């Protein structure tokens, strides 16, 4: 490769790194998030193309790889349901982790006498990548319902986690100073297996309500593993990109923990005891007050202010477009409409923002939990659509509840609460919700999309 060609490739790496930084920066604002995605994707395209050319691949292979990869991406993006988006994110995190693990494995096998920094990077890529891969598969299973969303706890679990991690550290120290030979290779494979086991055993005790935290953390792990892989193959853009993903993932994890009023250690090592036990459910007394869409129409028609709280149930019903239409009708009727978004609503960070953005809800109508709670008592109607844990007043009122202390949207303080839900079943955390039997609550049972469409039809007929 000529010096000129290498200069062009290095310039491509610099441009890609700048685009990554700009893209992540733009993701911080809802109105610029889509453009930020495109900018980051362009940066990745430039980076991948530069890497392929640096590997001295022919133009034909580069173009073929871009076409095949783009087709896979388009098909996946077009076919995945919004309800399956958290699972897809979990799988993508896992792919990032296993890719870094394989890079580390290949380099340990082909270059056992590499320098100290590379040996450390190999072990970090294997450890973090293994945890990210197997942990992401468990997260996928929980999100997809293939594994119980409840915490899987057993005696001595934390001690076993600590023992596995300690053995990994001891074996890694041995490999750093004795990287070659048949025995070292066996020890390396043992470390790799322990890393995969650690990912499984670390995620299974985490309950469904904590999944947004887990998704953000696993995303960070995949980035850190990629950063380590960058040191292994001496690729600057991989180091930069991995560092950005790792750092942003950790920041997002902190935001998610703050939104739940829990520490990261509490999320990872305590496990949310789903179900809450008898004490948490014993105080949920009373009968729900069901109403029909016709009744709901008359209540909404007279409302001057409405706050809509979306939840995972809205994603399941794919009701976001119908909800946006109802919001527009209410606004045309002279009603002030806002959408209250809880940071951990749904099953991945920003899930509700993505859904509402897809339905073209105006960004100005989105309100954060801290902004809407102080004025909730002045709101005429709070419409809860498929949300459960994030509006559960037990988090404020019942000290024995597993979610006690978690900040929630105070939907119960509105003058009237209208809950759209299929049944009285508990939410993803497995905790009963006293909101459903509050004196000011009315239940609209049924599929959220069909119910909202009935409400829209009532407004159009009258």
C-alpha positions as CSV (number, residue, x, y, z in Angstrom):
1,X,0.0,0.0,0.0
2,X,1.4,3.4,-0.9
3,X,1.8,6.3,1.5
4,X,-0.9,8.2,-0.4
5,X,-3.4,5.4,0.1
6,X,-2.6,5.1,3.8
7,X,-3.1,8.8,4.2
8,X,-6.6,8.6,2.6
9,X,-7.5,5.7,4.9
10,X,-6.3,7.6,8.0
11,X,-8.3,10.6,6.9
12,X,-11.4,8.4,6.5
13,X,-10.8,7.2,10.1
14,X,-10.7,10.8,11.3
15,X,-13.9,11.8,9.4
16,X,-15.7,8.7,10.7
17,X,-14.7,9.5,14.3
18,X,-15.9,13.1,14.0
19,X,-19.2,11.8,12.5
20,X,-19.6,9.4,15.5
21,X,-19.2,12.2,18.0
22,X,-21.6,14.5,16.1
23,X,-24.1,11.7,15.7
24,X,-24.2,10.9,19.4
25,X,-24.4,14.6,20.2
26,X,-27.5,14.9,17.9
27,X,-29.2,12.0,19.6
28,X,-29.5,14.1,22.7
29,X,-32.4,16.1,21.2
30,X,-35.5,14.3,19.9
31,X,-35.9,16.7,17.0
32,X,-32.4,15.9,15.8
33,X,-32.3,12.2,16.7
34,X,-33.1,10.8,13.2
35,X,-30.4,13.0,11.6
36,X,-28.0,11.9,14.3
37,X,-28.7,8.2,13.4
38,X,-28.0,8.9,9.8
39,X,-24.8,10.8,10.6
40,X,-23.5,8.0,12.8
41,X,-24.5,5.4,10.1
42,X,-22.5,7.4,7.5
43,X,-19.5,7.5,9.9
44,X,-19.7,3.7,10.2
45,X,-19.9,3.2,6.5
46,X,-16.8,5.3,6.0
47,X,-15.0,3.4,8.8
48,X,-15.9,0.0,7.5
49,X,-14.9,0.9,3.9
50,X,-11.6,2.3,5.1
51,X,-10.9,-0.9,7.1
52,X,-11.7,-3.1,4.1
53,X,-9.4,-1.1,1.9
54,X,-6.6,-1.2,4.5
55,X,-6.9,-5.0,4.5
56,X,-6.1,-4.7,0.8
57,X,-9.4,-6.2,-0.4
58,X,-10.4,-5.6,-3.9
59,X,-13.1,-3.1,-4.8
60,X,-15.4,-5.9,-5.8
61,X,-15.4,-7.4,-2.3
62,X,-15.8,-4.1,-0.6
63,X,-18.9,-3.2,-2.7
64,X,-20.3,-6.7,-2.3
65,X,-19.9,-6.5,1.5
66,X,-21.6,-3.1,1.6
67,X,-24.6,-4.3,-0.5
68,X,-25.1,-7.5,1.5
69,X,-24.8,-5.7,4.8
70,X,-27.2,-3.0,3.7
71,X,-29.8,-5.5,2.5
72,X,-29.7,-7.3,5.8
73,X,-30.0,-4.0,7.7
74,X,-32.9,-2.8,5.6
75,X,-34.8,-6.1,5.9
76,X,-34.3,-6.2,9.6
77,X,-35.4,-2.6,10.1
78,X,-38.5,-3.0,7.9
79,X,-39.7,-6.3,9.3
80,X,-39.0,-6.0,13.1
81,X,-42.1,-5.0,15.1
82,X,-41.8,-2.1,17.5
83,X,-42.6,-4.5,20.3
84,X,-39.6,-6.5,19.3
85,X,-37.2,-3.6,19.1
86,X,-35.8,-4.1,22.7
87,X,-35.1,-7.8,21.8
88,X,-33.4,-6.6,18.6
89,X,-31.2,-4.1,20.5
90,X,-30.3,-6.9,23.0
91,X,-29.2,-9.2,20.1
92,X,-27.2,-6.4,18.4
93,X,-25.4,-5.8,21.7
94,X,-24.6,-9.5,21.9
95,X,-23.3,-9.5,18.3
96,X,-20.9,-6.7,19.2
97,X,-19.7,-8.7,22.2
98,X,-19.1,-12.0,20.4
99,X,-17.3,-10.1,17.6
100,X,-14.8,-8.7,20.0
101,X,-14.4,-12.1,21.8
102,X,-13.6,-13.7,18.4
103,X,-11.1,-11.1,17.6
104,X,-9.4,-11.7,20.9
105,X,-9.5,-15.5,20.5
106,X,-8.0,-15.3,17.0
107,X,-5.2,-13.0,18.1
108,X,-4.3,-15.1,21.1
109,X,-4.2,-18.2,18.8
110,X,-2.1,-16.5,16.1
111,X,0.1,-14.2,18.2
112,X,0.8,-15.8,21.6
113,X,4.0,-13.8,22.0
114,X,2.4,-10.3,21.6
115,X,3.3,-7.4,23.8
116,X,1.9,-6.8,27.3
117,X,-0.7,-4.2,26.2
118,X,-2.1,-6.5,23.5
119,X,-2.3,-9.4,25.9
120,X,-4.2,-7.4,28.4
121,X,-6.5,-6.1,25.6
122,X,-7.1,-9.7,24.4
123,X,-8.2,-10.8,27.8
124,X,-10.4,-7.7,28.3
125,X,-12.1,-8.3,24.9
126,X,-12.8,-11.9,25.8
127,X,-14.1,-11.1,29.3
128,X,-16.2,-8.1,28.5
129,X,-17.3,-9.5,25.1
130,X,-18.3,-12.9,26.6
131,X,-20.3,-11.2,29.3
132,X,-22.0,-8.9,26.8
133,X,-22.8,-11.8,24.4
134,X,-24.3,-14.3,26.9
135,X,-25.9,-11.6,29.0
136,X,-27.6,-10.1,25.9
137,X,-28.9,-13.6,25.0
138,X,-30.5,-13.9,28.5
139,X,-31.9,-10.3,28.2
140,X,-33.3,-11.3,24.8
141,X,-34.9,-14.3,26.3
142,X,-36.5,-12.3,29.1
143,X,-37.8,-9.6,26.7
144,X,-39.2,-12.1,24.2
145,X,-40.9,-14.1,26.9
146,X,-38.8,-17.2,26.3
147,X,-37.4,-16.9,29.8
148,X,-39.4,-15.7,32.8
149,X,-39.1,-12.0,33.3
150,X,-39.0,-12.6,37.1
151,X,-35.7,-12.6,38.8
152,X,-34.1,-16.1,38.9
153,X,-32.5,-16.3,42.4
154,X,-30.8,-19.1,44.2
155,X,-28.8,-19.5,47.4
156,X,-25.2,-18.3,47.2
157,X,-25.7,-16.6,43.9
158,X,-23.6,-13.5,44.7
159,X,-20.9,-15.7,46.1
160,X,-20.8,-17.8,42.9
161,X,-20.6,-14.6,40.8
162,X,-17.7,-13.4,42.9
163,X,-15.9,-16.8,42.7
164,X,-16.2,-16.9,38.9
165,X,-14.9,-13.4,38.6
166,X,-12.0,-14.1,41.0
167,X,-11.0,-17.3,39.0
168,X,-11.1,-15.2,35.8
169,X,-8.7,-12.7,37.3
170,X,-6.3,-15.4,38.5
171,X,-6.3,-17.2,35.2
172,X,-5.9,-13.8,33.3
173,X,-2.9,-12.9,35.5
174,X,-1.3,-16.3,34.6
175,X,-2.0,-15.8,30.9
176,X,-0.4,-12.3,30.9
177,X,2.9,-13.7,32.1
178,X,2.7,-17.2,30.4
179,X,0.8,-16.6,27.1
180,X,2.2,-19.5,25.1
181,X,2.0,-23.3,25.3
182,X,-0.7,-25.9,25.2
183,X,-1.6,-25.4,28.9
184,X,-1.9,-21.6,28.4
185,X,-4.3,-22.2,25.5
186,X,-6.5,-24.5,27.7
187,X,-6.5,-21.8,30.4
188,X,-7.5,-19.2,27.8
189,X,-10.4,-21.4,26.7
190,X,-11.4,-21.9,30.3
191,X,-11.4,-18.1,30.8
192,X,-13.6,-17.7,27.7
193,X,-16.1,-20.2,29.0
194,X,-16.2,-18.6,32.4
195,X,-16.8,-15.2,30.8
196,X,-19.8,-16.6,29.0
197,X,-21.1,-18.2,32.2
198,X,-20.7,-15.0,34.1
199,X,-22.9,-13.1,31.6
200,X,-25.7,-15.6,32.1
201,X,-25.5,-15.8,35.9
202,X,-25.2,-12.0,36.1
203,X,-28.4,-11.2,34.2
204,X,-30.8,-14.0,35.3
205,X,-31.4,-12.5,38.7
206,X,-32.4,-9.1,37.2
207,X,-36.1,-8.6,37.0
208,X,-38.1,-7.4,34.0
209,X,-38.6,-3.9,35.5
210,X,-34.9,-3.4,35.4
211,X,-34.5,-4.4,31.7
212,X,-33.9,-0.8,30.5
213,X,-30.9,-0.5,32.8
214,X,-29.6,-3.9,31.6
215,X,-30.0,-3.0,27.9
216,X,-28.0,0.2,28.5
217,X,-25.3,-1.5,30.5
218,X,-24.9,-4.4,27.9
219,X,-24.6,-1.7,25.2
220,X,-21.8,-0.2,27.2
221,X,-20.1,-3.6,27.6
222,X,-20.2,-4.2,23.8
223,X,-18.6,-0.8,23.2
224,X,-15.8,-1.4,25.8
225,X,-15.2,-4.8,24.3
226,X,-14.9,-3.2,20.8
227,X,-12.5,-0.7,22.3
228,X,-10.3,-3.5,23.6
229,X,-10.5,-5.2,20.2
230,X,-9.3,-1.9,18.7
231,X,-6.1,-2.1,20.8
232,X,-5.6,-5.7,19.7
233,X,-5.7,-5.0,16.0
234,X,-4.3,-1.4,16.4
235,X,-7.3,0.3,14.7
236,X,-7.8,3.8,15.9
237,X,-11.4,4.2,14.7
238,X,-12.4,1.1,16.6
239,X,-10.9,2.4,19.7
240,X,-12.7,5.7,19.3
241,X,-16.0,4.2,18.4
242,X,-15.8,1.6,21.2
243,X,-14.9,4.3,23.7
244,X,-17.9,6.4,22.6
245,X,-20.4,3.6,22.9
246,X,-18.9,2.5,26.2
247,X,-19.0,5.9,27.8
248,X,-22.5,6.9,26.4
249,X,-23.8,3.5,27.6
250,X,-22.5,4.0,31.1
251,X,-24.0,7.5,31.2
252,X,-27.4,6.2,30.0
253,X,-27.2,3.4,32.6
254,X,-26.7,6.1,35.3
255,X,-29.7,8.0,34.0
256,X,-31.9,4.9,34.0
257,X,-30.8,4.0,37.6
258,X,-31.5,7.6,38.7
259,X,-35.0,7.3,37.1
260,X,-35.6,4.2,39.2
261,X,-34.0,5.7,42.4
262,X,-31.7,2.7,42.6
263,X,-28.0,2.3,42.5
264,X,-26.4,0.2,39.8
265,X,-25.1,-2.3,42.4
266,X,-28.7,-2.7,43.7
267,X,-30.0,-3.4,40.2
268,X,-27.2,-5.9,39.4
269,X,-26.8,-7.7,42.7
270,X,-30.1,-7.4,44.6
271,X,-32.7,-8.5,42.0
272,X,-36.2,-7.1,42.1
273,X,-38.3,-9.7,43.9
274,X,-41.1,-9.7,41.4
275,X,-44.5,-10.4,42.8
276,X,-44.0,-8.4,45.9
277,X,-45.3,-10.9,48.3
278,X,-48.4,-10.8,50.4
279,X,-47.6,-7.5,52.1
280,X,-47.3,-5.7,48.9
281,X,-50.6,-7.0,47.5
282,X,-52.7,-7.1,50.6
283,X,-53.3,-3.4,50.7
284,X,-54.5,-3.3,47.1
285,X,-58.2,-3.4,47.9
286,X,-61.3,-2.3,46.0
287,X,-63.1,-2.9,42.7
288,X,-62.3,-1.5,39.3
289,X,-64.8,0.8,37.7
290,X,-65.1,-0.2,34.0
291,X,-66.6,2.2,31.5
292,X,-67.4,2.0,27.8
293,X,-65.8,4.1,24.9
294,X,-69.1,6.0,24.7
295,X,-68.8,7.0,28.4
296,X,-65.1,7.9,27.9
297,X,-66.0,10.1,25.0
298,X,-68.3,12.3,27.2
299,X,-65.6,12.6,29.8
300,X,-62.9,13.6,27.3
301,X,-65.2,15.9,25.4
302,X,-65.5,18.1,28.4
303,X,-61.8,18.0,29.4
304,X,-59.7,21.2,29.1
305,X,-56.4,19.4,29.8
306,X,-55.3,15.9,29.1
307,X,-52.0,14.1,29.9
308,X,-51.4,10.8,28.0
309,X,-49.0,8.3,29.6
310,X,-47.9,5.6,27.1
311,X,-46.5,2.3,28.2
312,X,-45.4,-1.0,26.7
313,X,-49.0,-2.1,26.2
314,X,-49.3,0.7,23.6
315,X,-46.3,-0.8,21.8
316,X,-47.9,-4.3,21.9
317,X,-51.2,-3.0,20.5
318,X,-49.3,-0.8,17.9
319,X,-51.6,2.0,19.0
320,X,-49.3,5.0,18.6
321,X,-50.8,6.3,15.4
322,X,-54.3,6.0,16.8
323,X,-53.2,7.8,20.0
324,X,-51.7,10.6,17.9
325,X,-55.0,11.0,16.0
326,X,-56.9,11.1,19.3
327,X,-54.5,13.7,20.6
328,X,-55.0,15.9,17.5
329,X,-58.8,15.6,17.8
330,X,-58.7,16.6,21.4
331,X,-56.5,19.6,20.5
332,X,-59.0,20.7,17.8
333,X,-61.7,20.4,20.5
334,X,-59.8,23.1,22.6
335,X,-58.0,20.6,24.9
336,X,-54.4,21.0,25.9
337,X,-52.7,17.7,25.3
338,X,-49.3,16.5,26.6
339,X,-47.6,13.2,26.6
340,X,-45.8,12.2,29.9
341,X,-42.8,10.0,29.3
342,X,-41.3,8.0,32.1
343,X,-37.5,7.4,31.5
344,X,-37.9,3.6,31.9
345,X,-41.3,3.1,30.3
346,X,-41.2,0.2,27.9
347,X,-38.4,-2.3,27.7
348,X,-35.4,-0.3,26.5
349,X,-34.3,3.3,27.1
350,X,-36.3,5.8,25.1
351,X,-38.8,3.2,23.9
352,X,-41.9,5.5,24.2
353,X,-40.1,8.4,22.5
354,X,-39.3,6.1,19.5
355,X,-42.9,5.0,19.3
356,X,-44.4,8.5,19.4
357,X,-41.7,9.9,17.0
358,X,-42.8,7.1,14.6
359,X,-46.4,8.4,14.8
360,X,-45.2,12.0,14.2
361,X,-46.2,13.3,17.6
362,X,-44.8,16.8,18.0
363,X,-41.7,17.0,20.2
364,X,-43.1,20.0,22.0
365,X,-45.9,17.9,23.4
366,X,-43.6,15.5,25.1
367,X,-43.1,16.1,28.8
368,X,-40.7,14.5,31.2
369,X,-41.9,13.0,34.5
370,X,-40.3,15.7,36.6
371,X,-42.1,18.4,34.5
372,X,-45.6,16.9,34.6
373,X,-45.8,15.6,38.2
374,X,-46.0,19.0,39.8
375,X,-49.0,20.0,37.7
376,X,-50.8,16.7,37.7
377,X,-53.4,17.8,40.3
378,X,-54.6,20.4,37.8
379,X,-55.0,18.0,34.9
380,X,-58.6,17.1,34.1
381,X,-57.9,13.6,32.7
382,X,-54.8,11.4,32.7
383,X,-55.1,8.7,30.1
384,X,-52.8,5.7,30.9
385,X,-52.3,3.6,27.8
386,X,-50.7,0.2,28.5
387,X,-48.5,1.5,31.3
388,X,-48.4,-0.1,34.7
389,X,-45.3,0.0,36.8
390,X,-44.3,3.5,35.9
391,X,-47.7,4.9,37.2
392,X,-48.0,2.6,40.2
393,X,-48.7,4.6,43.3
394,X,-47.4,1.7,45.4
395,X,-44.0,3.1,44.7
396,X,-45.0,6.1,47.0
397,X,-47.5,4.6,49.3
398,X,-46.6,1.0,50.2
399,X,-43.3,0.6,51.9
400,X,-43.4,-3.2,51.6
401,X,-43.7,-3.0,47.8
402,X,-40.7,-4.1,45.8
403,X,-40.8,-0.9,43.8
404,X,-41.2,1.4,46.8
405,X,-39.1,4.5,46.3
406,X,-39.1,4.3,42.5
407,X,-40.1,7.7,41.0
408,X,-43.3,7.3,39.1
409,X,-45.7,9.5,37.1
410,X,-48.4,10.6,39.6
411,X,-51.3,9.7,37.3
412,X,-53.5,9.0,40.3
413,X,-53.4,12.7,41.3
414,X,-55.2,13.8,38.2
415,X,-58.9,14.7,38.6
416,X,-59.8,11.6,36.6
417,X,-57.7,8.7,35.5
418,X,-58.6,6.7,32.4
419,X,-56.7,3.4,32.2
420,X,-56.6,1.5,28.9
421,X,-55.7,-2.1,29.6
422,X,-56.5,-5.6,28.5
423,X,-57.0,-6.9,32.1
424,X,-56.1,-6.3,35.7
425,X,-52.9,-8.2,35.4
426,X,-49.8,-6.9,37.0
427,X,-47.0,-5.2,35.1
428,X,-43.6,-6.5,34.0
429,X,-42.4,-6.2,37.6
430,X,-45.1,-8.5,38.7
431,X,-46.5,-5.9,41.2
432,X,-50.2,-5.2,41.6
433,X,-51.3,-1.6,40.9
434,X,-53.6,0.2,43.4
435,X,-54.2,2.9,40.7
436,X,-56.7,0.6,39.0
437,X,-59.1,0.7,42.0
438,X,-58.6,4.3,43.0
439,X,-61.8,6.3,43.4
440,X,-61.0,8.6,40.5
441,X,-59.9,5.8,38.1
442,X,-62.0,4.4,35.3
443,X,-60.9,1.2,33.4
444,X,-61.3,0.9,29.6
445,X,-60.7,-2.8,29.1
446,X,-59.7,-4.2,25.7
447,X,-57.0,-3.8,23.0
448,X,-55.5,-0.3,23.3
449,X,-55.5,0.3,19.5
450,X,-59.2,-0.8,19.0
451,X,-60.3,1.2,22.1
452,X,-58.6,4.4,21.0
453,X,-60.0,4.0,17.5
454,X,-63.5,3.7,19.0
455,X,-62.9,6.9,20.9
456,X,-61.8,8.6,17.7
457,X,-64.9,7.3,16.0
458,X,-67.1,8.7,18.8
459,X,-65.6,12.2,18.3
460,X,-66.0,12.1,14.6
461,X,-69.7,11.0,14.9
462,X,-70.6,13.7,17.4
